Amino acid sequence: MAAKTLRQKLLEKGWKEEEIEHALAVMGSVEAKEPVPIKSSSPLLYWLTLVISIIGNFLIAVAIIPFLIVLSDVQLYFVIAILALSFGAMFNFLINTMEHLDPSHHVVAGVFIPALAAITIFVMVNVSNRLSAFFQSPIIHNPVWVAILYVIFFSAPYFMVKIFYYVRK
C-alpha cells in the first residue's frame, strides 16, 4: 500500500481544494527560502570554529603547565582526561551542529584539531619538564603519553556519537 500524500490526507479531513492549494503553496515557499545570512556565513562559521578550537587547545595546553609541574602522573592523567573530555565534547557539539558540513569537513576537523592538540600538549609538557628541572622538582612527565592521553579523551566524544548513531541505525 502506497503512503498517502499530504493532499489526500487533507481531502480526507474535509479540507477544500482551494485551502489545500493555499497551504501547499505556503509550505513550498517556506521550504524554498533559506535565510541568506546563514547560507553565506556557513564557511565562516566552520573556519571560525576551527580557529576557536585551535586557540582553546593552546590555552588548555598553557593552563596545564602548573599542573604538570606539581602533580604526579596519576593525578595529572586524571586532570588531563577531564580537560580533554570536556573540550572534546564542546568541539564535537560545535562541529555536529553545523549541518551544512560535508564529510570532508568533518574529517579535516576531526583529524587536524586533535593532531594539532597533540603537538601543542607535547610541546607544553616538554616546557614544563624544563621548568621542573630549573626549579629542581623531581616531577617529570612523558610528553608522548600525556599527548596520547589528551588526544584519546579529546576524540572520545566524537567516537561515542558515531557509535551511538551507528547502533541506532
N, CA and C atoms as a LAMMPS dump frame, in Angstrom:
ITEM: TIMESTEP
0
ITEM: NUMBER OF ATOMS
507
ITEM: BOX BOUNDS ff ff ff
-5.0000000000000000e+02 5.0000000000000000e+02
-5.0000000000000000e+02 5.0000000000000000e+02
-5.0000000000000000e+02 5.0000000000000000e+02
ITEM: ATOMS id mol type element x y z
1 1 1 N 0.84 -1.177 0
2 1 2 C 0 0 0
3 1 3 C 0.884 1.24 0
4 2 1 N 0.615 2.123 -0.927
5 2 2 C 1.424 3.336 -1.051
6 2 3 C 1.054 4.316 0.057
7 3 1 N 2.036 5.081 0.482
8 3 2 C 1.807 6.084 1.518
9 3 3 C 0.936 7.2 0.954
10 4 1 N 0.044 7.711 1.781
11 4 2 C -0.857 8.783 1.345
12 4 3 C -0.09 10.087 1.283
13 5 1 N -0.425 10.867 0.264
14 5 2 C 0.196 12.175 0.157
15 5 3 C -0.502 13.136 1.112
16 6 1 N 0.093 14.261 1.32
17 6 2 C -0.479 15.278 2.189
18 6 3 C -1.825 15.738 1.631
19 7 1 N -1.889 15.893 0.318
20 7 2 C -3.139 16.318 -0.334
21 7 3 C -4.265 15.329 -0.023
22 8 1 N -3.977 14.021 -0.128
23 8 2 C -5.005 13.001 0.136
24 8 3 C -5.442 13.048 1.603
25 9 1 N -4.51 13.211 2.506
26 9 2 C -4.853 13.264 3.926
27 9 3 C -5.735 14.467 4.236
28 10 1 N -5.401 15.613 3.633
29 10 2 C -6.19 16.814 3.886
30 10 3 C -7.593 16.698 3.281
31 11 1 N -7.689 16.083 2.108
32 11 2 C -9.005 15.863 1.5
33 11 3 C -9.866 14.972 2.391
34 12 1 N -9.255 13.925 2.967
35 12 2 C -9.991 13.026 3.851
36 12 3 C -10.484 13.744 5.106
37 13 1 N -9.762 14.767 5.529
38 13 2 C -10.144 15.51 6.73
39 13 3 C -11.168 16.605 6.429
40 14 1 N -11.572 16.729 5.16
41 14 2 C -12.618 17.674 4.814
42 14 3 C -12.129 19.025 4.327
43 15 1 N -10.873 19.151 4.013
44 15 2 C -10.363 20.414 3.506
45 15 3 C -10.888 20.633 2.08
46 16 1 N -11.096 21.888 1.727
47 16 2 C -11.49 22.238 0.367
48 16 3 C -10.236 22.293 -0.494
49 17 1 N -10.435 22.087 -1.804
50 17 2 C -9.304 22.06 -2.739
51 17 3 C -8.522 23.375 -2.712
52 18 1 N -9.209 24.499 -2.636
53 18 2 C -8.517 25.798 -2.628
54 18 3 C -7.725 25.994 -1.341
55 19 1 N -8.205 25.47 -0.218
56 19 2 C -7.463 25.549 1.045
57 19 3 C -6.186 24.708 0.974
58 20 1 N -6.308 23.554 0.364
59 20 2 C -5.132 22.672 0.213
60 20 3 C -4.093 23.338 -0.679
61 21 1 N -4.54 23.914 -1.788
62 21 2 C -3.609 24.58 -2.697
63 21 3 C -2.88 25.73 -1.989
64 22 1 N -3.631 26.5 -1.219
65 22 2 C -3.014 27.619 -0.494
66 22 3 C -1.988 27.1 0.531
67 23 1 N -2.352 26.079 1.285
68 23 2 C -1.448 25.525 2.3
69 23 3 C -0.182 24.97 1.652
70 24 1 N -0.334 24.232 0.548
71 24 2 C 0.836 23.673 -0.137
72 24 3 C 1.712 24.767 -0.729
73 25 1 N 1.098 25.83 -1.232
74 25 2 C 1.879 26.941 -1.786
75 25 3 C 2.686 27.634 -0.689
76 26 1 N 2.053 27.833 0.465
77 26 2 C 2.763 28.465 1.58
78 26 3 C 3.906 27.581 2.046
79 27 1 N 3.65 26.287 2.184
80 27 2 C 4.706 25.36 2.626
81 27 3 C 5.841 25.308 1.621
82 28 1 N 5.521 25.32 0.333
83 28 2 C 6.552 25.28 -0.699
84 28 3 C 7.403 26.529 -0.703
85 29 1 N 6.785 27.68 -0.482
86 29 2 C 7.555 28.922 -0.487
87 29 3 C 8.465 29.02 0.735
88 30 1 N 8.032 28.473 1.869
89 30 2 C 8.863 28.495 3.078
90 30 3 C 10.054 27.563 2.909
91 31 1 N 9.84 26.374 2.341
92 31 2 C 10.931 25.416 2.153
93 31 3 C 11.965 25.929 1.165
94 32 1 N 11.514 26.682 0.156
95 32 2 C 12.431 27.172 -0.87
96 32 3 C 13.305 28.314 -0.372
97 33 1 N 12.851 29.025 0.647
98 33 2 C 13.589 30.193 1.129
99 33 3 C 14.452 29.818 2.321
100 34 1 N 15.755 29.799 2.103
101 34 2 C 16.691 29.629 3.212
102 34 3 C 17.299 30.981 3.49
103 35 1 N 17.389 31.374 4.738
104 35 2 C 17.947 32.7 5.045
105 35 3 C 19.341 32.873 4.446
106 36 1 N 19.528 33.969 3.735
107 36 2 C 20.786 34.244 3.054
108 36 3 C 21.964 34.361 4.021
109 37 1 N 21.829 35.044 5.164
110 37 2 C 22.986 35.161 6.06
111 37 3 C 23.508 33.813 6.536
112 38 1 N 22.626 32.874 6.808
113 38 2 C 23.074 31.56 7.272
114 38 3 C 23.816 30.841 6.157
115 39 1 N 23.271 30.905 4.944
116 39 2 C 23.899 30.217 3.828
117 39 3 C 25.277 30.805 3.513
118 40 1 N 25.387 32.125 3.53
119 40 2 C 26.658 32.741 3.17
120 40 3 C 27.677 32.689 4.312
121 41 1 N 27.218 32.548 5.553
122 41 2 C 28.156 32.538 6.666
123 41 3 C 28.588 31.128 7.051
124 42 1 N 28.053 30.104 6.413
125 42 2 C 28.385 28.733 6.775
126 42 3 C 29.882 28.448 6.738
127 43 1 N 30.585 28.779 5.661
128 43 2 C 32.042 28.561 5.677
129 43 3 C 32.742 29.39 6.752
130 44 1 N 32.238 30.589 6.965
131 44 2 C 32.815 31.443 8.003
132 44 3 C 32.66 30.794 9.376
133 45 1 N 31.484 30.245 9.667
134 45 2 C 31.258 29.575 10.946
135 45 3 C 32.188 28.378 11.114
136 46 1 N 32.367 27.622 10.05
137 46 2 C 33.242 26.447 10.103
138 46 3 C 34.673 26.855 10.444
139 47 1 N 35.199 27.831 9.718
140 47 2 C 36.579 28.245 9.945
141 47 3 C 36.738 28.958 11.283
142 48 1 N 35.733 29.7 11.685
143 48 2 C 35.771 30.355 12.985
144 48 3 C 35.792 29.314 14.107
145 49 1 N 35.016 28.255 13.94
146 49 2 C 35.016 27.169 14.922
147 49 3 C 36.386 26.508 14.988
148 50 1 N 37.01 26.287 13.846
149 50 2 C 38.348 25.686 13.844
150 50 3 C 39.363 26.602 14.53
151 51 1 N 39.301 27.892 14.252
152 51 2 C 40.241 28.834 14.866
153 51 3 C 40.029 28.885 16.38
154 52 1 N 38.763 28.935 16.806
155 52 2 C 38.476 28.95 18.242
156 52 3 C 38.962 27.659 18.895
157 53 1 N 38.806 26.542 18.21
158 53 2 C 39.271 25.262 18.758
159 53 3 C 40.791 25.229 18.882
160 54 1 N 41.467 25.776 17.896
161 54 2 C 42.93 25.822 17.952
162 54 3 C 43.382 26.706 19.12
163 55 1 N 42.759 27.864 19.243
164 55 2 C 43.107 28.77 20.345
165 55 3 C 42.775 28.124 21.684
166 56 1 N 41.611 27.462 21.766
167 56 2 C 41.218 26.787 23.002
168 56 3 C 42.184 25.693 23.396
169 57 1 N 42.608 24.894 22.43
170 57 2 C 43.592 23.852 22.72
171 57 3 C 44.904 24.452 23.201
172 58 1 N 45.317 25.542 22.577
173 58 2 C 46.555 26.197 23.007
174 58 3 C 46.416 26.724 24.435
175 59 1 N 45.276 27.348 24.748
176 59 2 C 45.066 27.873 26.097
177 59 3 C 45.035 26.756 27.142
178 60 1 N 44.418 25.637 26.784
179 60 2 C 44.416 24.49 27.705
180 60 3 C 45.844 24.005 27.932
181 61 1 N 46.613 23.925 26.852
182 61 2 C 47.996 23.458 26.971
183 61 3 C 48.813 24.392 27.87
184 62 1 N 48.616 25.688 27.73
185 62 2 C 49.336 26.64 28.58
186 62 3 C 48.836 26.545 30.025
187 63 1 N 47.521 26.382 30.19
188 63 2 C 46.937 26.341 31.535
189 63 3 C 47.359 25.104 32.329
190 64 1 N 47.737 24.034 31.652
191 64 2 C 48.112 22.825 32.396
192 64 3 C 49.566 22.831 32.852
193 65 1 N 50.341 23.816 32.437
194 65 2 C 51.755 23.842 32.834
195 65 3 C 51.921 23.795 34.357
196 66 1 N 51.181 24.59 35.129
197 66 2 C 51.339 24.476 36.589
198 66 3 C 50.982 23.071 37.113
199 67 1 N 49.953 22.47 36.521
200 67 2 C 49.577 21.11 36.933
201 67 3 C 50.687 20.119 36.598
202 68 1 N 51.322 20.321 35.453
203 68 2 C 52.403 19.435 35.036
204 68 3 C 53.587 19.5 35.999
205 69 1 N 53.795 20.657 36.586
206 69 2 C 54.938 20.843 37.472
207 69 3 C 54.702 20.228 38.843
208 70 1 N 53.446 20.249 39.328
209 70 2 C 53.208 19.827 40.715
210 70 3 C 52.497 18.484 40.878
211 71 1 N 51.811 17.999 39.864
212 71 2 C 51.025 16.773 40.023
213 71 3 C 51.824 15.524 39.639
214 72 1 N 51.541 14.446 40.35
215 72 2 C 52.142 13.161 39.984
216 72 3 C 51.455 12.646 38.72
217 73 1 N 51.962 11.544 38.187
218 73 2 C 51.426 11.016 36.934
219 73 3 C 49.932 10.727 36.995
220 74 1 N 49.495 9.978 37.989
221 74 2 C 48.08 9.589 38.073
222 74 3 C 47.188 10.815 38.23
223 75 1 N 47.576 11.734 39.091
224 75 2 C 46.793 12.962 39.273
225 75 3 C 46.734 13.764 37.977
226 76 1 N 47.862 13.882 37.319
227 76 2 C 47.909 14.635 36.07
228 76 3 C 47.038 13.976 35.009
229 77 1 N 47.107 12.661 34.896
230 77 2 C 46.314 11.96 33.885
231 77 3 C 44.825 12.18 34.117
232 78 1 N 44.411 12.231 35.368
233 78 2 C 43.01 12.488 35.686
234 78 3 C 42.61 13.897 35.236
235 79 1 N 43.432 14.892 35.546
236 79 2 C 43.15 16.279 35.151
237 79 3 C 43.131 16.404 33.63
238 80 1 N 44.097 15.796 32.967
239 80 2 C 44.167 15.834 31.501
240 80 3 C 42.925 15.188 30.899
241 81 1 N 42.518 14.044 31.442
242 81 2 C 41.342 13.342 30.922
243 81 3 C 40.092 14.208 31.046
244 82 1 N 39.908 14.853 32.179
245 82 2 C 38.726 15.71 32.383
246 82 3 C 38.755 16.906 31.428
247 83 1 N 39.895 17.571 31.329
248 83 2 C 40.004 18.724 30.43
249 83 3 C 39.767 18.321 28.968
250 84 1 N 40.415 17.254 28.543
251 84 2 C 40.295 16.818 27.155
252 84 3 C 38.877 16.361 26.841
253 85 1 N 38.27 15.628 27.739
254 85 2 C 36.899 15.154 27.532
255 85 3 C 35.939 16.341 27.447
256 86 1 N 36.11 17.307 28.308
257 86 2 C 35.238 18.488 28.299
258 86 3 C 35.399 19.288 27.009
259 87 1 N 36.634 19.572 26.651
260 87 2 C 36.87 20.36 25.448
261 87 3 C 36.501 19.572 24.199
262 88 1 N 36.748 18.272 24.194
263 88 2 C 36.365 17.423 23.066
264 88 3 C 34.855 17.377 22.881
265 89 1 N 34.106 17.328 23.974
266 89 2 C 32.641 17.332 23.887
267 89 3 C 32.142 18.654 23.319
268 90 1 N 32.741 19.763 23.762
269 90 2 C 32.346 21.058 23.238
270 90 3 C 32.657 21.17 21.74
271 91 1 N 33.838 20.742 21.355
272 91 2 C 34.236 20.79 19.95
273 91 3 C 33.33 19.894 19.109
274 92 1 N 33.04 18.701 19.599
275 92 2 C 32.168 17.776 18.883
276 92 3 C 30.777 18.38 18.704
277 93 1 N 30.266 19.025 19.75
278 93 2 C 28.961 19.67 19.663
279 93 3 C 28.973 20.762 18.586
280 94 1 N 30.004 21.581 18.572
281 94 2 C 30.076 22.661 17.587
282 94 3 C 30.128 22.119 16.16
283 95 1 N 30.938 21.125 15.937
284 95 2 C 31.071 20.57 14.593
285 95 3 C 29.793 19.859 14.164
286 96 1 N 29.178 19.098 15.054
287 96 2 C 27.969 18.349 14.686
288 96 3 C 26.745 19.23 14.517
289 97 1 N 26.722 20.405 15.12
290 97 2 C 25.572 21.28 14.946
291 97 3 C 25.633 22.058 13.634
292 98 1 N 26.757 22.031 12.968
293 98 2 C 26.859 22.658 11.654
294 98 3 C 26.47 21.624 10.608
295 99 1 N 25.176 21.573 10.309
296 99 2 C 24.64 20.538 9.43
297 99 3 C 25.071 20.694 7.979
298 100 1 N 25.499 21.865 7.601
299 100 2 C 25.871 22.102 6.209
300 100 3 C 27.21 21.459 5.842
301 101 1 N 27.939 20.973 6.811
302 101 2 C 29.267 20.434 6.538
303 101 3 C 29.168 19.099 5.82
304 102 1 N 29.984 18.952 4.805
305 102 2 C 30.055 17.648 4.154
306 102 3 C 31.089 16.803 4.895
307 103 1 N 31.129 15.509 4.625
308 103 2 C 32.028 14.624 5.386
309 103 3 C 33.502 15.027 5.343
310 104 1 N 33.942 15.658 4.261
311 104 2 C 35.357 16.049 4.195
312 104 3 C 35.684 17.105 5.254
313 105 1 N 34.733 18.002 5.54
314 105 2 C 34.959 18.989 6.588
315 105 3 C 35.059 18.324 7.955
316 106 1 N 34.225 17.307 8.182
317 106 2 C 34.284 16.585 9.455
318 106 3 C 35.629 15.878 9.611
319 107 1 N 36.136 15.308 8.517
320 107 2 C 37.421 14.608 8.568
321 107 3 C 38.54 15.599 8.843
322 108 1 N 38.518 16.732 8.148
323 108 2 C 39.56 17.747 8.365
324 108 3 C 39.55 18.195 9.823
325 109 1 N 38.36 18.515 10.324
326 109 2 C 38.263 18.972 11.714
327 109 3 C 38.602 17.853 12.686
328 110 1 N 38.16 16.641 12.382
329 110 2 C 38.377 15.512 13.281
330 110 3 C 39.81 15.004 13.321
331 111 1 N 40.583 15.286 12.301
332 111 2 C 41.986 14.852 12.272
333 111 3 C 42.918 16.026 12.593
334 112 1 N 42.648 17.168 12.013
335 112 2 C 43.533 18.319 12.151
336 112 3 C 43.584 18.831 13.59
337 113 1 N 42.441 19.044 14.209
338 113 2 C 42.406 19.619 15.556
339 113 3 C 43.049 18.687 16.583
340 114 1 N 42.702 17.388 16.632
341 114 2 C 43.389 16.514 17.598
342 114 3 C 44.897 16.412 17.35
343 115 1 N 45.31 16.388 16.084
344 115 2 C 46.748 16.32 15.791
345 115 3 C 47.457 17.588 16.277
346 116 1 N 46.855 18.722 16.017
347 116 2 C 47.434 19.978 16.488
348 116 3 C 47.446 20.03 18.014
349 117 1 N 46.383 19.522 18.634
350 117 2 C 46.324 19.485 20.104
351 117 3 C 47.431 18.596 20.661
352 118 1 N 47.664 17.457 20.027
353 118 2 C 48.719 16.554 20.489
354 118 3 C 50.08 17.227 20.414
355 119 1 N 50.334 17.925 19.327
356 119 2 C 51.614 18.616 19.172
357 119 3 C 51.759 19.704 20.244
358 120 1 N 50.696 20.461 20.464
359 120 2 C 50.731 21.536 21.455
360 120 3 C 50.959 20.983 22.86
361 121 1 N 50.231 19.935 23.21
362 121 2 C 50.388 19.324 24.539
363 121 3 C 51.806 18.771 24.687
364 122 1 N 52.307 18.123 23.647
365 122 2 C 53.669 17.576 23.661
366 122 3 C 54.686 18.681 23.961
367 123 1 N 54.553 19.807 23.277
368 123 2 C 55.483 20.922 23.475
369 123 3 C 55.363 21.472 24.895
370 124 1 N 54.139 21.625 25.381
371 124 2 C 53.946 22.186 26.725
372 124 3 C 54.462 21.249 27.814
373 125 1 N 54.348 19.947 27.615
374 125 2 C 54.904 19.008 28.595
375 125 3 C 56.424 19.126 28.607
376 126 1 N 57.023 19.279 27.446
377 126 2 C 58.468 19.487 27.401
378 126 3 C 58.868 20.787 28.095
379 127 1 N 58.076 21.838 27.886
380 127 2 C 58.348 23.117 28.566
381 127 3 C 58.245 22.929 30.077
382 128 1 N 57.203 22.248 30.525
383 128 2 C 57.042 22.044 31.975
384 128 3 C 58.156 21.167 32.545
385 129 1 N 58.626 20.195 31.782
386 129 2 C 59.748 19.37 32.246
387 129 3 C 61.003 20.219 32.419
388 130 1 N 61.212 21.161 31.526
389 130 2 C 62.37 22.047 31.661
390 130 3 C 62.208 22.985 32.859
391 131 1 N 60.978 23.462 33.061
392 131 2 C 60.719 24.29 34.239
393 131 3 C 60.911 23.487 35.522
394 132 1 N 60.48 22.222 35.513
395 132 2 C 60.677 21.355 36.687
396 132 3 C 62.159 21.176 36.969
397 133 1 N 62.934 20.978 35.919
398 133 2 C 64.378 20.841 36.095
399 133 3 C 64.982 22.141 36.617
400 134 1 N 64.505 23.261 36.109
401 134 2 C 65.008 24.554 36.559
402 134 3 C 64.705 24.767 38.048
403 135 1 N 63.496 24.403 38.475
404 135 2 C 63.105 24.546 39.884
405 135 3 C 63.534 23.353 40.727
406 136 1 N 64.264 22.442 40.132
407 136 2 C 64.775 21.235 40.786
408 136 3 C 63.641 20.386 41.378
409 137 1 N 62.571 20.287 40.63
410 137 2 C 61.437 19.45 41.026
411 137 3 C 61.662 18.039 40.476
412 138 1 N 61.356 17.028 41.269
413 138 2 C 61.563 15.662 40.788
414 138 3 C 60.475 15.178 39.827
415 139 1 N 59.441 15.979 39.609
416 139 2 C 58.306 15.545 38.787
417 139 3 C 58.58 15.836 37.315
418 140 1 N 58.741 14.761 36.573
419 140 2 C 58.956 14.834 35.127
420 140 3 C 57.92 13.903 34.483
421 141 1 N 57.289 14.369 33.401
422 141 2 C 56.254 13.58 32.727
423 141 3 C 56.709 13.22 31.319
424 142 1 N 56.197 12.098 30.846
425 142 2 C 56.476 11.648 29.49
426 142 3 C 55.551 12.415 28.542
427 143 1 N 56.105 13.279 27.688
428 143 2 C 55.253 14.091 26.807
429 143 3 C 54.441 13.261 25.816
430 144 1 N 54.977 12.131 25.394
431 144 2 C 54.258 11.283 24.438
432 144 3 C 52.994 10.723 25.083
433 145 1 N 53.1 10.196 26.295
434 145 2 C 51.938 9.613 26.975
435 145 3 C 50.885 10.67 27.295
436 146 1 N 51.325 11.822 27.728
437 146 2 C 50.365 12.885 28.051
438 146 3 C 49.631 13.329 26.78
439 147 1 N 50.349 13.481 25.675
440 147 2 C 49.724 13.885 24.411
441 147 3 C 48.758 12.809 23.909
442 148 1 N 49.166 11.552 23.998
443 148 2 C 48.291 10.451 23.566
444 148 3 C 47.029 10.419 24.417
445 149 1 N 47.195 10.554 25.723
446 149 2 C 46.042 10.55 26.621
447 149 3 C 45.094 11.707 26.285
448 150 1 N 45.644 12.876 26.046
449 150 2 C 44.817 14.031 25.711
450 150 3 C 44.031 13.772 24.425
451 151 1 N 44.684 13.275 23.412
452 151 2 C 44.009 13.032 22.126
453 151 3 C 42.932 11.954 22.271
454 152 1 N 43.203 10.914 23.027
455 152 2 C 42.204 9.851 23.226
456 152 3 C 40.948 10.424 23.877
457 153 1 N 41.12 11.18 24.943
458 153 2 C 39.949 11.727 25.635
459 153 3 C 39.311 12.884 24.871
460 154 1 N 40.09 13.631 24.116
461 154 2 C 39.543 14.697 23.286
462 154 3 C 38.675 14.099 22.171
463 155 1 N 39.11 12.988 21.601
464 155 2 C 38.393 12.353 20.493
465 155 3 C 37.255 11.451 20.95
466 156 1 N 37.223 11.083 22.224
467 156 2 C 36.208 10.148 22.727
468 156 3 C 34.779 10.609 22.465
469 157 1 N 34.408 11.874 22.698
470 157 2 C 33.021 12.272 22.412
471 157 3 C 32.64 12.081 20.946
472 158 1 N 33.557 12.355 20.039
473 158 2 C 33.291 12.184 18.61
474 158 3 C 32.979 10.717 18.302
475 159 1 N 33.817 9.827 18.814
476 159 2 C 33.606 8.404 18.542
477 159 3 C 32.367 7.863 19.256
478 160 1 N 32.065 8.386 20.434
479 160 2 C 30.857 7.942 21.131
480 160 3 C 29.605 8.328 20.349
481 161 1 N 29.593 9.532 19.761
482 161 2 C 28.447 9.956 18.945
483 161 3 C 28.344 9.092 17.696
484 162 1 N 29.467 8.814 17.051
485 162 2 C 29.45 7.976 15.841
486 162 3 C 28.942 6.571 16.158
487 163 1 N 29.397 5.998 17.264
488 163 2 C 28.945 4.659 17.667
489 163 3 C 27.453 4.695 17.999
490 164 1 N 27.002 5.743 18.683
491 164 2 C 25.586 5.883 19.027
492 164 3 C 24.728 5.908 17.773
493 165 1 N 25.126 6.709 16.766
494 165 2 C 24.357 6.777 15.514
495 165 3 C 24.42 5.466 14.746
496 166 1 N 25.55 4.778 14.783
497 166 2 C 25.678 3.505 14.101
498 166 3 C 24.769 2.452 14.723
499 167 1 N 24.709 2.436 16.049
500 167 2 C 23.882 1.456 16.765
501 167 3 C 22.404 1.749 16.535
502 168 1 N 22.033 3.04 16.46
503 168 2 C 20.628 3.408 16.262
504 168 3 C 20.11 3.047 14.883
505 169 1 N 20.969 2.911 13.895
506 169 2 C 20.531 2.598 12.525
507 169 3 C 20.026 1.215 12.397
